[in-house]
Amino acid sequence: EQATYAMGVADGLDLAATLKTPGLFWINPCVAGMTSDQIRDILKAELDARPSERHLLMVHRALYQALWKACRDSHER
C-alpha cells in the first residue's frame, strides 16, 4: 500500500508538470525506470530524516524533496 501511494504521489507531481508548471518537468525523467518500491524507499528515507513531516496529511513536499535529491545526486555522479 505504501509503494502504491508513493507512486500515486509521484504521478501527481508529474501530472502537475503537464499543467504548465515548468519547475516540475524533471520528475518524469527522474522516476522513469524506478519501481514503486524504489519510490517508496526514497520517500521513507526522506520521512525518516524529517520525522516532523510524518504527521502531515500529504507527503507531496517530502517526496518532491526526496526525488530532487535522488535525481540531482544521480546526475552529479
N, C-alpha and C positions, 0 to 999 in steps of 0.2 A: 504494500500500500504506500509506503514512504517513497519507493522508487517511482511509482506511477504518479504520485503527487508532485514530486520534484520535476519529473519530465513534463507534466502539465504546466508548471510554473515556467519552465524553460520555453515551452511552446508559446505561452502567453507573452513572454518577453520578446520572442521572435516575431509574433504577430504585431506587437507594438511597433516594430521596425517597419512593417509593411504599411502602417498607418502614418507614414511620413515623420517618423521620429529618427532623424539622421544619426543620432548618437548610439543607436542600437544595432546598426547593420552588421556589426562584428559578431553578434550572437550566433547566427545560423552557422557560419563557417567554424565557429568555436566548438559547437556541440556536434557538428557533423561527424558521424562515426562513433560517438560516445553511446554507451548503453545507458539505460535508465538507472542501472545500479551505479554506474560511474558518476552520473549527475547527482544521485542521492548521496554518494560518498563525499563529493565535493561540497554539497550543501551541509552535510552533517559536520564535516571538519570546520566549516565556517561557523556554524552554530556552536560547536564545542569551544571554539576560540572566542566567541562572543555570547556567553550564556545569557546576557541581558536581553538578547533578541529572541530567545526561545518563547517568551510569553506573548509575543505579538501574534495577532490573528493570521497574518500573512507573512510569507518569507521571501517575497519578491526582492526586497532590498538586499537581504543576505545572499540570495542566490546570484543576483547581479554582481555583487562584490566578489563572491567566490569564483564565478566564471571569469570575471575580469582578471583576477589574479592568476587563475589557471591558464587562461589563454595568453596573457602577457608573458607569463613565465615560460610557456612552451615556445613562444616566438623569439624570446631572448636567448634561447639555448642554441 
